[in-house]
Amino acid sequence: MKTAFASSLALAISCSIVPAAHADTSLANQIYSAMGNAGVTTSHMFVLTQGGDVTLVGRLPELRQVQLADQAAHSVPGVTSVNNQLTGLGGGRTH
């Protein structure tokens, strides 16, 4: 688990070093907004986008929020796939 999280974190950091395309930044912002509207706490997670492919990485305070984050990401126009690597403090993933 620690290795997967460390790898995902390294990916998030490398993505932030290379300037993201405007469309990817806009899509990520729309996903964060949809998650906030759904009641998801996004302070300990990353949304990584490349084209319409989305990866969610991090830890949320409740397992239920992992499901809500996934649903919110899928609901954003332009999202073609979601790789949900989020975990909840209750432990594990829900899918």
N, C-alpha and C positions, 0 to 999 in steps of 0.2 A: 504494500500500500504506500509506504513512504517513498519507494523508488518511483512508482507511477506518479505520485503527486509531485515529486521533485522534477521528473521529466516534463510534466505538464507545466510546471512553474517556469522551467527553463525555456519552454516553447513560448510561453506568454511574454517573458522578458525579451526573447529574441524578436518577437513580433513587434514589441514596442520600440525596439531600436531602429528597425527599418520602417520608414514612414508608410502607413497604411493608405491604400487608395481611398479617395473620398467616399466612394460607394460602400466600401467595407466599414468605414468609420460610421457612416450614416446608419447602416444596417445594425451595427452593434449598439448604437445609441437608441434605436427603435426597440431593440430587444430589451435593453435595460429599462426603458420606459414601460414596456408591456409587463415586465416582471414586477416593477414597482406598483403598477396598477393592480396586479394580481396579489399583492401583499408579500412579495418575496424580498427578503433582506439580502441585498447584493454587496454588502461591504466586504465580504470575504470570498469573493468569487471573481472569475474573469469570463468575459465573453469574447471568444476569438472567432473572427470571420474571414473567410476567403471565398469570394464570390457569394453564393448562397449557402455554402457549407458552414455550419456553426459548431463550435466546440465549447461546451460549458465545463469549467474547471473550478473546483474550490469546495468549500464546506459551508453548509447552511445550518441554522439553528434547529431545524426540525426536518424529519423525513418528508412530511407533507409538503414542505417548500421545494423539495427536489422535484416532486411531481408537478407542482405549480410552475416552476421555472421551465421545465420541459414543455409544458402545454403553452406557456406564454411565448417561448421561442418559436414553437411551431406555428403560432397564430400570426406571426409577423409576415406581411407580404414580402416575397423575395427570398425567404428561407426555403431551401430545397432539402436540407438534411440537418439533423441535430445529433451530435455525438455528446451525450450527457455523461460527464465524468464527475458530477457532483455527488457529494455524500452529505448525509445529515448527522447531526450530533447523536441521534438515536442509534447510529451505526449503519454502515452499509449503504447500498443503493436500493432503490425501489423497483428496478427493472432488470 
